């Protein structure tokens, strides 16, 4: 989450004072289904914080399950955050729960307060596989064994949250190591499997081997296809799911020691090379959702039923699919198309099947499912569905998708003519971003004109995550002037860079087209020359040419073909200067984009 946004929110919380002091009961907060943990979410709107550490967030589920029944609730404040910012829950980690138990047993809130205030000063772990530069000011704790010290380490946050709560804490060094300016570190404890290992019991020798084993596994490629022989795979036991493969990394993070483990073959398999595979858990979004739901409710049949439909149905592809059954809203909407796979995994498995109904589509017709990652507005659609399922208020989803599916996608940074816009003298917002950012109903939305058709070319500014975050900050601080000042600078830089980049790209395109023409002409002329040479009497030699291409061509066409070839090759360097200029201009634009 944007650091400026965090600071603005915390200052606002302090200024609100008593407005945040209502208890969970007084606010009648319904907790979300499951803690989001360190997976940033924009669907949770009820956040709690300890008053002396407002930058650490506590989701409504953790507050309800762990804090609401303690005598310490007066020390926590509630915040109704409708800004749409992506936030994480800092509470649901072993050390925090352990310290809270200690404080509760001794009826001494100071124990928890002292720890939580100190914990608030430690930067959050960046997550599995994320690189950390020296300028990020992280502390790193290696293993105490000198032979393993450079092979495995924990960032300060994971050291506090997981290592110190583990029976194996003594096997980690208590002295952090220095990170050189030229080094990039990765937190090895961040993987879920490492959390499970450190939270368990057993022989340290075996545990350390497993930690190093997980560290060295190839990372899941998520939705991207990977060569089948690039890693080992785990299969489900049921033969009907033979095509559903889970990479080894995801198996240990998500399957090992869960209700799913008994339904997987225990030993990995090595597949033949040269076939493309997508990991079932990391890359198949519908199955990932229903897998996590089965784990949440501790009922494997939830996954089994959905997976049966998935393997028997055409896959939901970005090119479109010919689903045997399509679903739409009630009443049906012409623009809402949800395939059978997504209906089963996203709606039926999550208790939302009642908001959709079958929709007639001619058999064999190819359609793009609205839940496919390539579909317009899909990120916002997922977000609204999450929010609806968590709150059990499905109007949130149905009203949103019915509105947004009739709006053209955001044109982004590319100027477009003849569209509808919300405008300001310094910035513009398309109808899509007006709903999905969202700008609608925010505190400063009144600075825009009413939606209107604009025949001239305009670009949208609110496709940018940075601009959206700055808008949230401006709304929290009621600082339209500060936002406008940034957008004025951003517009000036766009005017300096975008037209010049487009001009360079056009020049490069013309150069490539001219080069292709020269090469084709060279092939034709050279071919004609070769035919003439083949039909010439033995002993006769060509005399066409010049000092630049040499002599000895049998025809003028041969000399012309050689000249054209040299000109075409020479144009390889013609695009070097424009490309360098584009890189520099894009760097300037990225600084404010």
HUNOR-V558471 format. One line per field, one symbol per residue. ss: DSSP state (@ for helix, = for strand, . for the rest). A space follows every 10 residues. Layout:
ss = ???
//
This chain:
ss = ..@@@@@@@@ @@@@@@@@@@ ...@@@@... .......... =....===== ..=======@ @@@@@@@... ..@@@===== ......=... ...@@@@@@@ @@@@@...@@ @@@@@@@@@. .......... ===@@@...= ===....... ..===@@@@@ @@@.....@@ @=....=... ...===.... .@@@@@@@.. ...@@@@@@@ @@@@@..... .....==@@@ ..====..@@ @...===@@@ @@@@@..... @@@=....=. .....==..@ @@@.@@@@@@ @@@@@@@..@ @@@@@@@@@@ @@........ =....====. .......=.@ @@@@@@@@.. ..@@@====. ......=... .......@@@ @@@@@@@@@@ @...@@@@@@ @@@@...... .....=..== ===....=== @@@@@@.... ....@@@... .===...=.. ....@@@@@@ @@@@@@@..@ @@@@@@@@@@ @@@@@@@@@@ @@@@@@@@@@ @@@@@@@@@@ @@@@@@@@@@ @@@@@..... ...===...= ===..@@@@@ @@@@@@@@@@ @@@@@@@@@@ @@@@@@@@@@ ...
//
